Amino acid sequence: AACPRPARPSFASARAMDKLMPAVGGMIGLWAASKIVPVMYHWDLIPGVASPAYWERANKIKYNYYTEGIVYSPYDTGDPIREMPPECAGKMMLRQKGGGWKLQSE
């Protein structure tokens, strides 16, 4: 007993799939973009585009501390460190008028 041959799709249905599948892929891409782009916007991941939260934080930066030095913290908790830790005192590198560098404590 011979096995029956499976039916082959017609040429017309193959052409229809060639037209339909790019549209289906485009719809899936639009759906994915509608879910991903808002998250990227709020996390400031889109180059050249800043969220309202970014501008709110940028407006809180105080630029008048340039004479007092900068205290860096490894984590941005929203409330910056305003005093220098004791283990950091005297460790700033100062450029000399005649050229060269030396520690503030020297």
Disulfide bonds with the S-S distance in Angstrom:
none
